């Protein structure tokens, strides 16, 4: 995956590989020891079934390994994104 500045990811829409909107990127979790990105923290869309995702308070956590593309949207693999 190409290098992208974190500030360019702020407030990007997150959608699953089937085209459904999950929400808006709120934050990113990074492992400070390794520097690897761990999770996307997403403010979920009102239409999202939150019970299908790992949650942290009111936010959806998506494993960074589920990310497939970053352009106008952040696209995540639907199966990998769900808990």
CORBEL-V261785 format. One record per pair of residues at least 4 apart in sequence whose C-alpha atoms are under 7 Angstrom apart, sorted by the first residue. I is the first residue (numbers start at 1). GAP is how many residues later the second one is. D is the distance in Angstrom with one decimal. If there is no record, write none. Layout:
# CORBEL-V261785
i->I gap->GAP d->D
i->I gap->GAP d->D
This chain:
# CORBEL-V261785
i->4 gap->4 d->7.0
i->6 gap->4 d->6.9
i->10 gap->15 d->6.3
i->10 gap->16 d->6.8
i->11 gap->13 d->5.6
i->11 gap->14 d->5.1
i->11 gap->15 d->6.3
i->12 gap->12 d->5.6
i->12 gap->13 d->5.5
i->12 gap->61 d->6.0
i->12 gap->62 d->6.8
i->13 gap->10 d->5.8
i->13 gap->11 d->4.4
i->13 gap->12 d->6.2
i->13 gap->60 d->5.2
i->13 gap->61 d->6.2
i->14 gap->7 d->6.1
i->14 gap->8 d->5.5
i->14 gap->9 d->5.3
i->14 gap->10 d->5.6
i->14 gap->11 d->6.4
i->14 gap->59 d->5.8
i->14 gap->60 d->4.7
i->14 gap->61 d->6.0
i->15 gap->4 d->6.0
i->15 gap->5 d->5.5
i->15 gap->6 d->4.3
i->15 gap->7 d->5.1
i->15 gap->58 d->6.8
i->15 gap->59 d->6.2
i->15 gap->60 d->5.1
i->15 gap->61 d->6.3
i->16 gap->4 d->5.5
i->16 gap->5 d->6.4
i->16 gap->6 d->6.7
i->16 gap->59 d->5.5
i->16 gap->60 d->4.9
i->16 gap->61 d->5.8
i->16 gap->62 d->5.0
i->17 gap->58 d->6.0
i->17 gap->59 d->5.7
i->17 gap->60 d->5.1
i->17 gap->61 d->5.6
i->18 gap->60 d->7.0
i->21 gap->24 d->7.0
i->22 gap->22 d->5.7
i->22 gap->23 d->5.7
i->22 gap->26 d->6.1
i->23 gap->19 d->5.9
i->23 gap->20 d->5.4
i->23 gap->21 d->4.2
i->23 gap->22 d->4.4
i->24 gap->18 d->5.5
i->24 gap->19 d->5.2
i->24 gap->20 d->6.5
i->25 gap->15 d->6.9
i->25 gap->16 d->6.1
i->25 gap->17 d->4.5
i->25 gap->18 d->6.2
i->26 gap->15 d->5.5
i->26 gap->16 d->5.1
i->26 gap->17 d->5.8
i->27 gap->13 d->6.3
i->27 gap->14 d->4.9
i->27 gap->15 d->7.0
i->28 gap->11 d->5.8
i->28 gap->12 d->4.7
i->28 gap->13 d->5.6
i->29 gap->8 d->6.1
i->29 gap->9 d->5.4
i->29 gap->10 d->5.0
i->29 gap->11 d->6.4
i->30 gap->5 d->6.2
i->30 gap->6 d->5.7
i->30 gap->7 d->4.4
i->30 gap->8 d->5.3
i->31 gap->4 d->5.3
i->31 gap->5 d->5.5
i->31 gap->6 d->6.3
i->31 gap->7 d->6.5
i->37 gap->27 d->6.2
i->38 gap->25 d->6.0
i->38 gap->26 d->5.3
i->39 gap->22 d->6.0
i->39 gap->23 d->5.3
i->39 gap->24 d->4.5
i->39 gap->25 d->4.8
i->40 gap->21 d->5.7
i->40 gap->22 d->5.1
i->40 gap->23 d->6.5
i->40 gap->24 d->6.1
i->41 gap->18 d->6.2
i->41 gap->19 d->5.8
i->41 gap->20 d->4.9
i->41 gap->21 d->6.7
i->42 gap->17 d->5.5
i->42 gap->18 d->5.0
i->42 gap->19 d->6.4
i->43 gap->16 d->5.2
i->43 gap->17 d->6.5
i->44 gap->4 d->6.4
i->44 gap->15 d->6.4
i->44 gap->16 d->6.3
i->52 gap->30 d->5.7
i->52 gap->31 d->5.9
i->53 gap->7 d->6.3
i->53 gap->29 d->4.7
i->53 gap->30 d->4.7
i->54 gap->6 d->5.9
i->54 gap->7 d->5.4
i->54 gap->28 d->7.0
i->54 gap->29 d->5.2
i->55 gap->4 d->5.6
i->55 gap->5 d->4.6
i->55 gap->6 d->5.6
i->56 gap->4 d->6.4
i->56 gap->5 d->6.6
i->62 gap->19 d->5.3
i->63 gap->18 d->6.4
i->66 gap->10 d->5.1
i->66 gap->11 d->5.1
i->66 gap->14 d->5.3
i->66 gap->15 d->5.7
i->67 gap->8 d->6.0
i->67 gap->9 d->4.3
i->67 gap->10 d->6.4
i->68 gap->7 d->5.5
i->68 gap->8 d->5.2
i->68 gap->9 d->6.4
i->69 gap->5 d->5.9
i->69 gap->6 d->5.1
i->70 gap->4 d->4.5
i->70 gap->5 d->6.3
i->76 gap->5 d->6.6
i->77 gap->4 d->6.0
i->78 gap->4 d->6.5
